[in-house]
C-alpha cells in the first residue's frame, strides 16, 4: 500500500478531477446592472461624505489651534503637560508600584548585607590589631617609650660576617 504525502509540495500531478473543480469556481462576481449602479452610487456618496468630514475636521483643527494660541498654550507647554500626565499615570499603575516595592525590598536587603559584611570586616581587623601593634610604627613607639633606655655601646662588636664588614668598612684598631 502506497502512502501519499500531503502538503504544498505535493509530488503528485494535478488530476483532471482537480482541474474540473477549479473551473467550477466563478472568480468574476456576476452583478446585475442595477446592483452595480446601486453600489457605485453608494460608493460615490461615501466618498463625498469623507471629503466633507475632512473639510470639517480641518476647520475644527484650525479653530482649535487658534484657541490654544489665544490661551498661550504652545506645543512645548502641551508636551510638558502630556509628559507629566503620562508620568503620573505610570507612577500610579500597579506594575510600577509592584516594581518599586520589589526594588525597595532588594535595596534594603542589599544594605543589610553590606552592613553585616562591614561589621565582620571591622571585627576581623580588630582581632588582627594586636599583631599589627607589635610590628607597626605604633608598636615600635610603644616599645621605645615604655622600655627603659639601654646605652648604645661605643664599640661595635667584632664580627666575621662579610656583610657587616662591608657595611661598616674595614676594622680599625681603637
OpenMM code with the backbone's topology and positions (N, CA, C; nanometers):
from openmm import Vec3, app, unit

residues = "UNK UNK UNK UNK UNK UNK UNK UNK UNK UNK UNK UNK UNK UNK UNK UNK UNK UNK UNK UNK UNK UNK UNK UNK UNK UNK UNK UNK UNK UNK UNK UNK UNK UNK UNK UNK UNK UNK UNK UNK UNK UNK UNK UNK UNK UNK UNK UNK UNK UNK UNK UNK UNK UNK UNK UNK UNK UNK UNK UNK UNK UNK UNK UNK UNK UNK UNK UNK UNK UNK UNK UNK UNK UNK UNK UNK UNK UNK UNK UNK UNK UNK UNK UNK UNK UNK UNK UNK UNK UNK UNK UNK UNK UNK UNK UNK UNK UNK UNK UNK UNK UNK UNK UNK UNK UNK UNK UNK UNK UNK UNK UNK UNK UNK UNK UNK UNK UNK UNK UNK UNK UNK UNK UNK UNK UNK UNK UNK UNK UNK UNK UNK UNK UNK UNK UNK UNK UNK UNK UNK UNK UNK UNK UNK UNK UNK UNK UNK UNK UNK UNK UNK UNK UNK UNK UNK UNK UNK UNK UNK UNK UNK UNK UNK UNK UNK UNK UNK UNK UNK UNK UNK UNK UNK".split()
positions = [
    Vec3(0.0839, -0.1181, 0.0000),
    Vec3(0.0000, 0.0000, 0.0000),
    Vec3(0.0877, 0.1235, 0.0000),
    Vec3(0.0583, 0.2138, -0.0865),
    Vec3(0.1375, 0.3333, -0.1047),
    Vec3(0.0777, 0.4474, -0.0237),
    Vec3(0.1661, 0.5193, 0.0532),
    Vec3(0.1178, 0.6342, 0.1290),
    Vec3(0.1436, 0.7594, 0.0485),
    Vec3(0.0490, 0.8481, 0.0492),
    Vec3(0.0603, 0.9718, -0.0278),
    Vec3(0.1007, 1.0862, 0.0648),
    Vec3(0.2047, 1.1643, 0.0259),
    Vec3(0.2471, 1.2798, 0.1030),
    Vec3(0.1522, 1.3950, 0.0753),
    Vec3(0.1248, 1.4706, 0.1825),
    Vec3(0.0370, 1.5848, 0.1654),
    Vec3(0.1143, 1.7123, 0.1968),
    Vec3(0.0721, 1.8209, 0.1372),
    Vec3(0.1378, 1.9471, 0.1638),
    Vec3(0.1414, 2.0333, 0.0408),
    Vec3(0.2132, 2.1442, 0.0512),
    Vec3(0.2223, 2.2367, -0.0617),
    Vec3(0.3056, 2.1795, -0.1760),
    Vec3(0.4038, 2.1028, -0.1432),
    Vec3(0.4916, 2.0470, -0.2452),
    Vec3(0.4496, 1.9035, -0.2754),
    Vec3(0.3282, 1.8874, -0.3170),
    Vec3(0.2732, 1.7560, -0.3448),
    Vec3(0.3389, 1.7006, -0.4708),
    Vec3(0.4027, 1.5825, -0.4605),
    Vec3(0.4717, 1.5286, -0.5781),
    Vec3(0.3754, 1.4763, -0.6853),
    Vec3(0.2514, 1.4530, -0.6524),
    Vec3(0.1531, 1.4027, -0.7481),
    Vec3(0.1063, 1.5146, -0.8401),
    Vec3(0.0925, 1.4901, -0.9682),
    Vec3(0.0400, 1.5933, -1.0587),
    Vec3(-0.1096, 1.6131, -1.0344),
    Vec3(-0.1570, 1.7290, -1.0744),
    Vec3(-0.2992, 1.7588, -1.0614),
    Vec3(-0.3755, 1.6713, -1.1589),
    Vec3(-0.4797, 1.6102, -1.1075),
    Vec3(-0.5587, 1.5212, -1.1940),
    Vec3(-0.6701, 1.5998, -1.2613),
    Vec3(-0.7350, 1.5359, -1.3544),
    Vec3(-0.8421, 1.6016, -1.4279),
    Vec3(-0.9574, 1.6404, -1.3372),
    Vec3(-0.9805, 1.5614, -1.2329),
    Vec3(-1.0896, 1.5911, -1.1414),
    Vec3(-1.0611, 1.7234, -1.0707),
    Vec3(-0.9353, 1.7440, -1.0294),
    Vec3(-0.8978, 1.8684, -0.9630),
    Vec3(-0.9158, 1.9870, -1.0568),
    Vec3(-0.8801, 1.9691, -1.1842),
    Vec3(-0.8934, 2.0762, -1.2816),
    Vec3(-1.0388, 2.1135, -1.3022),
    Vec3(-1.1251, 2.0145, -1.2999),
    Vec3(-1.2680, 2.0428, -1.3170),
    Vec3(-1.3212, 2.1226, -1.1984),
    Vec3(-1.2723, 2.0932, -1.0784),
    Vec3(-1.3177, 2.1657, -0.9598),
    Vec3(-1.2765, 2.3125, -0.9684),
    Vec3(-1.1585, 2.3385, -1.0193),
    Vec3(-1.1100, 2.4754, -1.0310),
    Vec3(-1.1925, 2.5519, -1.1335),
    Vec3(-1.2279, 2.4900, -1.2405),
    Vec3(-1.3042, 2.5603, -1.3428),
    Vec3(-1.4471, 2.5882, -1.2989),
    Vec3(-1.4973, 2.5153, -1.1985),
    Vec3(-1.6325, 2.5387, -1.1493),
    Vec3(-1.6411, 2.6655, -1.0651),
    Vec3(-1.5294, 2.7130, -1.0108),
    Vec3(-1.5303, 2.8320, -0.9278),
    Vec3(-1.5389, 2.9541, -1.0177),
    Vec3(-1.6349, 3.0420, -0.9873),
    Vec3(-1.6518, 3.1626, -1.0677),
    Vec3(-1.5772, 3.2760, -0.9989),
    Vec3(-1.4674, 3.3205, -1.0583),
    Vec3(-1.3865, 3.4245, -0.9990),
    Vec3(-1.4439, 3.5637, -1.0252),
    Vec3(-1.5273, 3.5788, -1.1226),
    Vec3(-1.5889, 3.7076, -1.1523),
    Vec3(-1.7252, 3.7119, -1.0838),
    Vec3(-1.7414, 3.8117, -0.9958),
    Vec3(-1.8717, 3.8267, -0.9335),
    Vec3(-1.9674, 3.8772, -1.0409),
    Vec3(-2.0705, 3.8058, -1.0548),
    Vec3(-2.1674, 3.8486, -1.1553),
    Vec3(-2.2731, 3.9319, -1.0853),
    Vec3(-2.2746, 4.0603, -1.1196),
    Vec3(-2.3718, 4.1528, -1.0646),
    Vec3(-2.4626, 4.1990, -1.1770),
    Vec3(-2.5817, 4.2229, -1.1399),
    Vec3(-2.6730, 4.2791, -1.2400),
    Vec3(-2.6377, 4.4257, -1.2555),
    Vec3(-2.6846, 4.4835, -1.3612),
    Vec3(-2.6564, 4.6249, -1.3865),
    Vec3(-2.7165, 4.7130, -1.2777),
    Vec3(-2.8331, 4.6759, -1.2278),
    Vec3(-2.8967, 4.7524, -1.1201),
    Vec3(-2.8115, 4.7503, -0.9938),
    Vec3(-2.7640, 4.6310, -0.9570),
    Vec3(-2.6814, 4.6172, -0.8359),
    Vec3(-2.5527, 4.6971, -0.8507),
    Vec3(-2.4946, 4.6904, -0.9673),
    Vec3(-2.3704, 4.7625, -0.9925),
    Vec3(-2.3917, 4.9132, -0.9805),
    Vec3(-2.4978, 4.9653, -1.0361),
    Vec3(-2.5300, 5.1081, -1.0294),
    Vec3(-2.5546, 5.1502, -0.8844),
    Vec3(-2.6254, 5.0671, -0.8110),
    Vec3(-2.6562, 5.0972, -0.6715),
    Vec3(-2.5284, 5.1044, -0.5864),
    Vec3(-2.4379, 5.0109, -0.6099),
    Vec3(-2.3106, 5.0081, -0.5361),
    Vec3(-2.2260, 5.1292, -0.5724),
    Vec3(-2.2183, 5.1629, -0.6997),
    Vec3(-2.1426, 5.2804, -0.7426),
    Vec3(-2.2012, 5.4086, -0.6840),
    Vec3(-2.3329, 5.4178, -0.6772),
    Vec3(-2.3974, 5.5351, -0.6188),
    Vec3(-2.3635, 5.5457, -0.4697),
    Vec3(-2.3695, 5.4337, -0.3990),
    Vec3(-2.3359, 5.4337, -0.2554),
    Vec3(-2.1893, 5.4691, -0.2339),
    Vec3(-2.1010, 5.4182, -0.3204),
    Vec3(-1.9585, 5.4485, -0.3112),
    Vec3(-1.9344, 5.5973, -0.3334),
    Vec3(-2.0008, 5.6570, -0.4267),
    Vec3(-1.9874, 5.7998, -0.4553),
    Vec3(-2.0329, 5.8826, -0.3359),
    Vec3(-2.1468, 5.8440, -0.2747),
    Vec3(-2.1968, 5.9153, -0.1577),
    Vec3(-2.0964, 5.9069, -0.0420),
    Vec3(-2.0385, 5.7895, -0.0206),
    Vec3(-1.9395, 5.7720, 0.0867),
    Vec3(-1.8168, 5.8578, 0.0631),
    Vec3(-1.7698, 5.8660, -0.0600),
    Vec3(-1.6533, 5.9489, -0.0916),
    Vec3(-1.6833, 6.0965, -0.0668),
    Vec3(-1.8055, 6.1411, -0.0998),
    Vec3(-1.8445, 6.2792, -0.0732),
    Vec3(-1.8501, 6.3059, 0.0776),
    Vec3(-1.9069, 6.2100, 0.1532),
    Vec3(-1.9127, 6.2241, 0.2993),
    Vec3(-1.7730, 6.2333, 0.3599),
    Vec3(-1.6828, 6.1499, 0.3108),
    Vec3(-1.5448, 6.1504, 0.3618),
    Vec3(-1.4793, 6.2842, 0.3320),
    Vec3(-1.4997, 6.3363, 0.2128),
    Vec3(-1.4433, 6.4664, 0.1759),
    Vec3(-1.4992, 6.5771, 0.2654),
    Vec3(-1.6298, 6.5737, 0.2893),
    Vec3(-1.6930, 6.6744, 0.3756),
    Vec3(-1.6390, 6.6649, 0.5178),
    Vec3(-1.6278, 6.5437, 0.5689),
    Vec3(-1.5759, 6.5243, 0.7047),
    Vec3(-1.4320, 6.5730, 0.7166),
    Vec3(-1.3511, 6.5533, 0.6134),
    Vec3(-1.2127, 6.6013, 0.6153),
    Vec3(-1.2097, 6.7540, 0.6223),
    Vec3(-1.2983, 6.8192, 0.5458),
    Vec3(-1.3044, 6.9654, 0.5475),
    Vec3(-1.3492, 7.0166, 0.6846),
    Vec3(-1.4494, 6.9500, 0.7426),
    Vec3(-1.4980, 6.9902, 0.8746),
    Vec3(-1.3872, 6.9693, 0.9779),
    Vec3(-1.3177, 6.8565, 0.9706),
    Vec3(-1.2086, 6.8289, 1.0644),
    Vec3(-1.0980, 6.9327, 1.0504),
    Vec3(-1.0606, 6.9683, 0.9290),
    Vec3(-0.9562, 7.0686, 0.9077),
    Vec3(-0.9988, 7.2033, 0.9663),
    Vec3(-1.1253, 7.2395, 0.9480),
    Vec3(-1.1757, 7.3654, 1.0021),
    Vec3(-1.1718, 7.3637, 1.1553),
    Vec3(-1.2128, 7.2529, 1.2146),
    Vec3(-1.2127, 7.2416, 1.3610),
    Vec3(-1.0706, 7.2415, 1.4160),
    Vec3(-0.9757, 7.1761, 1.3469),
    Vec3(-0.8363, 7.1763, 1.3918),
    Vec3(-0.7789, 7.3172, 1.3867),
    Vec3(-0.8143, 7.3937, 1.2833),
    Vec3(-0.7669, 7.5321, 1.2717),
    Vec3(-0.8223, 7.6150, 1.3871),
    Vec3(-0.9521, 7.6013, 1.4150),
    Vec3(-1.0144, 7.6744, 1.5246),
    Vec3(-0.9516, 7.6338, 1.6585),
    Vec3(-0.9241, 7.5078, 1.6728),
    Vec3(-0.8598, 7.4531, 1.7936),
    Vec3(-0.7238, 7.5179, 1.8162),
    Vec3(-0.6423, 7.5254, 1.7122),
    Vec3(-0.5085, 7.5845, 1.7257),
    Vec3(-0.5177, 7.7348, 1.7529),
    Vec3(-0.6179, 7.8032, 1.6956),
    Vec3(-0.6356, 7.9464, 1.7227),
    Vec3(-0.6701, 7.9687, 1.8695),
    Vec3(-0.7585, 7.8861, 1.9251),
    Vec3(-0.7954, 7.8999, 2.0664),
    Vec3(-0.6757, 7.8741, 2.1575),
    Vec3(-0.5955, 7.7753, 2.1240),
    Vec3(-0.4747, 7.7473, 2.2032),
    Vec3(-0.3787, 7.8646, 2.1979),
    Vec3(-0.3646, 7.9246, 2.0809),
    Vec3(-0.2750, 8.0393, 2.0671),
    Vec3(-0.3238, 8.1556, 2.1524),
    Vec3(-0.4550, 8.1777, 2.1574),
    Vec3(-0.5095, 8.2851, 2.2407),
    Vec3(-0.4841, 8.2596, 2.3885),
    Vec3(-0.4868, 8.1339, 2.4281),
    Vec3(-0.4619, 8.0979, 2.5673),
    Vec3(-0.3128, 8.0935, 2.6014),
    Vec3(-0.2284, 8.0993, 2.4992),
    Vec3(-0.0839, 8.0956, 2.5225),
    Vec3(-0.0303, 7.9545, 2.5410),
    Vec3(-0.1065, 7.8574, 2.4944),
    Vec3(-0.0613, 7.7176, 2.5056),
    Vec3(0.0234, 7.6855, 2.3830),
    Vec3(0.1534, 7.6701, 2.4071),
    Vec3(0.2455, 7.6377, 2.2980),
    Vec3(0.2614, 7.4862, 2.2894),
    Vec3(0.3150, 7.4379, 2.1797),
    Vec3(0.3387, 7.2936, 2.1696),
    Vec3(0.4304, 7.2412, 2.2803),
    Vec3(0.5270, 7.3232, 2.3233),
    Vec3(0.6172, 7.2801, 2.4305),
    Vec3(0.5417, 7.2641, 2.5623),
    Vec3(0.4558, 7.3604, 2.5939),
    Vec3(0.3759, 7.3514, 2.7164),
    Vec3(0.2844, 7.2295, 2.7103),
    Vec3(0.2247, 7.2082, 2.5944),
    Vec3(0.1360, 7.0932, 2.5771),
    Vec3(0.2134, 6.9623, 2.5926),
    Vec3(0.3348, 6.9594, 2.5386),
    Vec3(0.4188, 6.8400, 2.5524),
    Vec3(0.4509, 6.8139, 2.6995),
    Vec3(0.4864, 6.9217, 2.7735),
    Vec3(0.5165, 6.9063, 2.9165),
    Vec3(0.3953, 6.8537, 2.9925),
    Vec3(0.2774, 6.9080, 2.9622),
    Vec3(0.1563, 6.8619, 3.0293),
    Vec3(0.1296, 6.7148, 2.9993),
    Vec3(0.1447, 6.6773, 2.8737),
    Vec3(0.1233, 6.5369, 2.8361),
    Vec3(0.2256, 6.4463, 2.9037),
    Vec3(0.3497, 6.4931, 2.9088),
    Vec3(0.4543, 6.4136, 2.9733),
    Vec3(0.4250, 6.3965, 3.1222),
    Vec3(0.3901, 6.5070, 3.1894),
    Vec3(0.3594, 6.4991, 3.3327),
    Vec3(0.2397, 6.4091, 3.3589),
    Vec3(0.1390, 6.4167, 3.2747),
    Vec3(0.0216, 6.3321, 3.2908),
    Vec3(0.0595, 6.1844, 3.2709),
    Vec3(0.1401, 6.1576, 3.1698),
    Vec3(0.1834, 6.0193, 3.1439),
    Vec3(0.2695, 5.9677, 3.2588),
    Vec3(0.3583, 6.0528, 3.3102),
    Vec3(0.4456, 6.0132, 3.4223),
    Vec3(0.3615, 5.9806, 3.5450),
    Vec3(0.2613, 6.0629, 3.5717),
    Vec3(0.1727, 6.0385, 3.6857),
    Vec3(0.0955, 5.9076, 3.6657),
    Vec3(0.0437, 5.8870, 3.5452),
    Vec3(-0.0295, 5.7632, 3.5163),
    Vec3(0.0592, 5.6417, 3.5352),
    Vec3(0.1848, 5.6523, 3.4927),
    Vec3(0.2771, 5.5398, 3.5077),
    Vec3(0.3050, 5.5127, 3.6557),
    Vec3(0.3263, 5.6185, 3.7341),
    Vec3(0.3578, 5.6007, 3.8758),
    Vec3(0.2408, 5.5438, 3.9544),
    Vec3(0.1211, 5.5693, 3.9095),
    Vec3(0.0046, 5.5168, 3.9804),
    Vec3(-0.0365, 5.3793, 3.9293),
    Vec3(0.0317, 5.3275, 3.8287),
    Vec3(-0.0030, 5.1952, 3.7766),
    Vec3(0.0420, 5.0880, 3.8750),
    Vec3(-0.0281, 4.9768, 3.8738),
    Vec3(0.0045, 4.8681, 3.9667),
    Vec3(0.1397, 4.8064, 3.9337),
    Vec3(0.1745, 4.7979, 3.8060),
    Vec3(0.3039, 4.7399, 3.7681),
    Vec3(0.4184, 4.8227, 3.8247),
    Vec3(0.4065, 4.9559, 3.8168),
    Vec3(0.5113, 5.0436, 3.8698),
    Vec3(0.5214, 5.0284, 4.0207),
    Vec3(0.4068, 5.0232, 4.0877),
    Vec3(0.4073, 5.0103, 4.2337),
    Vec3(0.4722, 4.8793, 4.2764),
    Vec3(0.4377, 4.7704, 4.2071),
    Vec3(0.4965, 4.6405, 4.2426),
    Vec3(0.6468, 4.6407, 4.2184),
    Vec3(0.6891, 4.6962, 4.1056),
    Vec3(0.8320, 4.7020, 4.0744),
    Vec3(0.9052, 4.7886, 4.1761),
    Vec3(0.8461, 4.9019, 4.2119),
    Vec3(0.9074, 4.9912, 4.3096),
    Vec3(0.9223, 4.9221, 4.4449),
    Vec3(0.8179, 4.8515, 4.4873),
    Vec3(0.8249, 4.7792, 4.6149),
    Vec3(0.9327, 4.6713, 4.6113),
    Vec3(0.9406, 4.5988, 4.5006),
    Vec3(1.0402, 4.4925, 4.4873),
    Vec3(1.1812, 4.5496, 4.4926),
    Vec3(1.2041, 4.6597, 4.4209),
    Vec3(1.3370, 4.7205, 4.4216),
    Vec3(1.3705, 4.7784, 4.5583),
    Vec3(1.2722, 4.8329, 4.6269),
    Vec3(1.2952, 4.8866, 4.7606),
    Vec3(1.3354, 4.7746, 4.8568),
    Vec3(1.2649, 4.6632, 4.8502),
    Vec3(1.2976, 4.5484, 4.9355),
    Vec3(1.4376, 4.4962, 4.9034),
    Vec3(1.4685, 4.4867, 4.7739),
    Vec3(1.6010, 4.4393, 4.7342),
    Vec3(1.7088, 4.5347, 4.7849),
    Vec3(1.6829, 4.6647, 4.7787),
    Vec3(1.7796, 4.7634, 4.8276),
    Vec3(1.8012, 4.7516, 4.9775),
    Vec3(1.6936, 4.7296, 5.0512),
    Vec3(1.7059, 4.7137, 5.1966),
    Vec3(1.7862, 4.5888, 5.2312),
    Vec3(1.7594, 4.4804, 5.1583),
    Vec3(1.8329, 4.3565, 5.1857),
    Vec3(1.9801, 4.3716, 5.1492),
    Vec3(2.0073, 4.4399, 5.0397),
    Vec3(2.1461, 4.4622, 4.9992),
    Vec3(2.2170, 4.5495, 5.1025),
    Vec3(2.1496, 4.6524, 5.1499),
    Vec3(2.2084, 4.7401, 5.2507),
    Vec3(2.2395, 4.6624, 5.3784),
    Vec3(2.1472, 4.5765, 5.4191),
    Vec3(2.1692, 4.4955, 5.5394),
    Vec3(2.2880, 4.4009, 5.5186),
    Vec3(2.2991, 4.3441, 5.3992),
    Vec3(2.4108, 4.2535, 5.3713),
    Vec3(2.5434, 4.3279, 5.3781),
    Vec3(2.5492, 4.4495, 5.3221),
    Vec3(2.6734, 4.5263, 5.3272),
    Vec3(2.7066, 4.5687, 5.4708),
    Vec3(2.6046, 4.6002, 5.5485),
    Vec3(2.6280, 4.6362, 5.6881),
    Vec3(2.6876, 4.5184, 5.7634),
    Vec3(2.6308, 4.4004, 5.7420),
    Vec3(2.6817, 4.2794, 5.8070),
    Vec3(2.8249, 4.2514, 5.7624),
    Vec3(2.8509, 4.2680, 5.6335),
    Vec3(2.9858, 4.2454, 5.5814),
    Vec3(3.0835, 4.3459, 5.6428),
    Vec3(3.0429, 4.4724, 5.6510),
    Vec3(3.1297, 4.5746, 5.7106),
    Vec3(3.1593, 4.5448, 5.8562),
    Vec3(3.0588, 4.5002, 5.9295),
    Vec3(3.0787, 4.4651, 6.0703),
    Vec3(3.1768, 4.3494, 6.0834),
    Vec3(3.1610, 4.2483, 5.9981),
    Vec3(3.2508, 4.1325, 6.0026),
    Vec3(3.3942, 4.1737, 5.9714),
    Vec3(3.4102, 4.2604, 5.8730),
    Vec3(3.5458, 4.3057, 5.8373),
    Vec3(3.6051, 4.3874, 5.9515),
    Vec3(3.5247, 4.4741, 6.0126),
    Vec3(3.5730, 4.5539, 6.1262),
    Vec3(3.6184, 4.4640, 6.2404),
    Vec3(3.5393, 4.3611, 6.2703),
    Vec3(3.5779, 4.2676, 6.3763),
    Vec3(3.7091, 4.1984, 6.3433),
    Vec3(3.7218, 4.1576, 6.2175),
    Vec3(3.8437, 4.0859, 6.1757),
    Vec3(3.9644, 4.1777, 6.1910),
    Vec3(3.9520, 4.3033, 6.1476),
    Vec3(4.0629, 4.3963, 6.1644),
    Vec3(4.0892, 4.4229, 6.3120),
    Vec3(3.9838, 4.4270, 6.3919),
    Vec3(4.0001, 4.4459, 6.5363),
    Vec3(4.0753, 4.3292, 6.5987),
    Vec3(4.0461, 4.2081, 6.5516),
    Vec3(4.1168, 4.0905, 6.6022),
    Vec3(4.2638, 4.0924, 6.5610),
    Vec3(4.2925, 4.1485, 6.4454),
    Vec3(4.4296, 4.1496, 6.3943),
    Vec3(4.5112, 4.2645, 6.4531),
    Vec3(4.4506, 4.3600, 6.5153),
    Vec3(4.5193, 4.4800, 6.5602),
    Vec3(4.6345, 4.4522, 6.6566),
    Vec3(4.6202, 4.3657, 6.7566),
    Vec3(4.7342, 4.3420, 6.8452),
    Vec3(4.8594, 4.2943, 6.7708),
    Vec3(4.8402, 4.2160, 6.6637),
    Vec3(4.9561, 4.1725, 6.5853),
    Vec3(5.0187, 4.2910, 6.5129),
    Vec3(4.9384, 4.3808, 6.4646),
    Vec3(4.9905, 4.4984, 6.3950),
    Vec3(5.0668, 4.5884, 6.4906),
    Vec3(5.0151, 4.5994, 6.6100),
    Vec3(5.0813, 4.6872, 6.7061),
    Vec3(5.2227, 4.6402, 6.7345),
    Vec3(5.2421, 4.5102, 6.7342),
    Vec3(5.3750, 4.4570, 6.7623),
    Vec3(5.4699, 4.4873, 6.6477),
    Vec3(5.4171, 4.4939, 6.5255),
    Vec3(5.5040, 4.5109, 6.4097),
    Vec3(5.5028, 4.6532, 6.3555),
    Vec3(5.3954, 4.7261, 6.3768),
    Vec3(5.3805, 4.8561, 6.3135),
    Vec3(5.4533, 4.9659, 6.3859),
    Vec3(5.4407, 5.0870, 6.3328),
    Vec3(5.5051, 5.2055, 6.3884),
    Vec3(5.4537, 5.2302, 6.5293),
    Vec3(5.3249, 5.2091, 6.5495),
    Vec3(5.2667, 5.2312, 6.6807),
    Vec3(5.3314, 5.1382, 6.7837),
    Vec3(5.3539, 5.0116, 6.7450),
    Vec3(5.4181, 4.9156, 6.8357),
    Vec3(5.5613, 4.9538, 6.8667),
    Vec3(5.6316, 5.0020, 6.7653),
    Vec3(5.7711, 5.0427, 6.7858),
    Vec3(5.7759, 5.1607, 6.8824),
    Vec3(5.6873, 5.2569, 6.8634),
    Vec3(5.6851, 5.3722, 6.9525),
    Vec3(5.6518, 5.3306, 7.0953),
    Vec3(5.5588, 5.2390, 7.1112),
    Vec3(5.5239, 5.1938, 7.2458),
    Vec3(5.6429, 5.1243, 7.3117),
    Vec3(5.7109, 5.0393, 7.2322),
    Vec3(5.8261, 4.9691, 7.2897),
    Vec3(5.9355, 5.0670, 7.3287),
    Vec3(5.9564, 5.1696, 7.2468),
    Vec3(6.0613, 5.2682, 7.2762),
    Vec3(6.0260, 5.3501, 7.3996),
    Vec3(5.9009, 5.3894, 7.4110),
    Vec3(5.8605, 5.4766, 7.5210),
    Vec3(5.8452, 5.4006, 7.6524),
    Vec3(5.7995, 5.2790, 7.6466),
    Vec3(5.7706, 5.2039, 7.7677),
    Vec3(5.8923, 5.1284, 7.8217),
    Vec3(5.9844, 5.0903, 7.7353),
    Vec3(6.1016, 5.0162, 7.7828),
    Vec3(6.2095, 5.1156, 7.8294),
    Vec3(6.2853, 5.0775, 7.9332),
    Vec3(6.3940, 5.1674, 7.9763),
    Vec3(6.5007, 5.1761, 7.8673),
    Vec3(6.5601, 5.2929, 7.8581),
    Vec3(6.6637, 5.3119, 7.7583),
    Vec3(6.7903, 5.2366, 7.7989),
    Vec3(6.8506, 5.1700, 7.7055),
    Vec3(6.9771, 5.1000, 7.7310),
    Vec3(7.0851, 5.1744, 7.6550),
    Vec3(7.2014, 5.1896, 7.7168),
    Vec3(7.3085, 5.2631, 7.6474),
    Vec3(7.3555, 5.1865, 7.5250),
    Vec3(7.3883, 5.2595, 7.4218),
    Vec3(7.4400, 5.2005, 7.2995),
    Vec3(7.5904, 5.1879, 7.3157),
    Vec3(7.6451, 5.0685, 7.2928),
    Vec3(7.7905, 5.0547, 7.3078),
    Vec3(7.8634, 5.1387, 7.2033),
    Vec3(7.9786, 5.1957, 7.2464),
    Vec3(8.0564, 5.2798, 7.1564),
    Vec3(8.1288, 5.1959, 7.0534),
    Vec3(8.1655, 5.0813, 7.0889),
    Vec3(8.2446, 4.9984, 7.0022),
    Vec3(8.1554, 4.8867, 6.9494),
    Vec3(8.1472, 4.8753, 6.8192),
    Vec3(8.0660, 4.7665, 6.7666),
    Vec3(8.1334, 4.6340, 6.7960),
    Vec3(8.0546, 4.5330, 6.8158),
    Vec3(8.1137, 4.4026, 6.8436),
    Vec3(8.1894, 4.3523, 6.7215),
    Vec3(8.2933, 4.2785, 6.7488),
    Vec3(8.3724, 4.2217, 6.6403),
    Vec3(8.2915, 4.1129, 6.5744),
    Vec3(8.2943, 4.1143, 6.4447),
    Vec3(8.2196, 4.0124, 6.3714),
    Vec3(8.3008, 3.9696, 6.2523),
    Vec3(8.2766, 3.8499, 6.2128),
    Vec3(8.3459, 3.7992, 6.0958),
    Vec3(8.2513, 3.7897, 5.9769),
    Vec3(8.1361, 3.8386, 5.9957),
    Vec3(8.0369, 3.8319, 5.8884),
    Vec3(8.0786, 3.9285, 5.7779),
    Vec3(8.0948, 3.8821, 5.6568),
    Vec3(8.1392, 3.9703, 5.5486),
    Vec3(8.0411, 4.0849, 5.5230),
    Vec3(7.9185, 4.0611, 5.5463),
    Vec3(7.8192, 4.1657, 5.5223),
    Vec3(7.8390, 4.2811, 5.6207),
    Vec3(7.8653, 4.2473, 5.7471),
    Vec3(7.8883, 4.3509, 5.8484),
    Vec3(8.0143, 4.4287, 5.8167),
    Vec3(8.1139, 4.3612, 5.7639),
    Vec3(8.2395, 4.4272, 5.7291),
    Vec3(8.2168, 4.5237, 5.6152),
    Vec3(8.1376, 4.4826, 5.5191),
    Vec3(8.1097, 4.5687, 5.4044),
    Vec3(8.0318, 4.6901, 5.4495),
    Vec3(7.9348, 4.6698, 5.5387),
    Vec3(7.8517, 4.7803, 5.5847),
    Vec3(7.9318, 4.8805, 5.6670),
    Vec3(8.0204, 4.8330, 5.7549),
    Vec3(8.0975, 4.9232, 5.8422),
    Vec3(8.2291, 4.9662, 5.7788),
    Vec3(8.2747, 4.8881, 5.6899),
    Vec3(8.4062, 4.9152, 5.6356),
    Vec3(8.5095, 4.8285, 5.7077),
    Vec3(8.6361, 4.8399, 5.6736),
    Vec3(8.7377, 4.7547, 5.7379),
    Vec3(8.7501, 4.7882, 5.8856),
    Vec3(8.7845, 4.6876, 5.9631),
    Vec3(8.8008, 4.7052, 6.1089),
    Vec3(8.9212, 4.7922, 6.1357),
    Vec3(8.9040, 4.8896, 6.2268),
    Vec3(9.0120, 4.9797, 6.2634),
    Vec3(9.0516, 4.9541, 6.4078),
    Vec3(9.1778, 4.9640, 6.4348),
    Vec3(9.2167, 4.9468, 6.5751),
    Vec3(9.1744, 5.0670, 6.6549),
    Vec3(9.1320, 5.0441, 6.7745),
    Vec3(9.0873, 5.1507, 6.8625),
    Vec3(9.1945, 5.1939, 6.9539),
] * unit.nanometer
topology = app.Topology()
chain = topology.addChain("A")
for resn in residues:
    res = topology.addResidue(resn, chain)
    for name in ("N", "CA", "C"):
        topology.addAtom(name, app.Element.getBySymbol(name[0]), res)
